[in-house]
């Protein structure tokens, strides 16, 4: 980017997200000190960065109709018997004093968090591979239903992210008209990124499934929204041409969208905008 180009960065009000925005922008400034970057975080941006309307909030609550189904699935997929025998020699003590399922889940979360601590200890060794897979399915189940494109709540969840889609479209139009705008950056959370990939219908991100035993086959949280997950929409315009092209990246990989194009994985912005604007009606 040239030095006279402007970058707008906005974050949700959660501190860790603000810090991510700040670190990202600082790195851009290191690469090009002449960049003009505006960094903002405030409640007014929450209207689209992390907005949940009443139907979506109600659907995601423990009072929702699907929650008992999730609880049964959870009970069926936490199998602590083997692990308890490894940890304890007295089975009667375990029966009387230990909540085996909760202990297993607690150790699972500690093992997961150990990945972020540089101590060289891997507590995943406590678990068999099938146990880890079963526990992951539990979390993937809930994340898919609450933030993804499951058959149970797809329309409810995606409807609440229309303000974010509108902001993206409006920001793109503004940047196309104003050559001084280099980029608009938005920093949110995995629970924001996942619905965004769904409403954009990015390749392999909008699969619809109604059978809990097949959720993991249709949608995987660590593929959709891993740590530092992102969606990039990159614009191209040939000098002297009004035809703006665009391509989509999901976690730095080119992906396709359900819009006809003669130059995939590039798309004509007029076609893309028309398709996504129709979702807002």
Order of alpha helices (4+ residues) and beta strands (2+ residues): beta-alpha-beta-alpha-alpha-alpha-alpha-alpha-alpha-alpha-alpha-alpha-beta-alpha-alpha-alpha-beta-beta-beta-beta-alpha
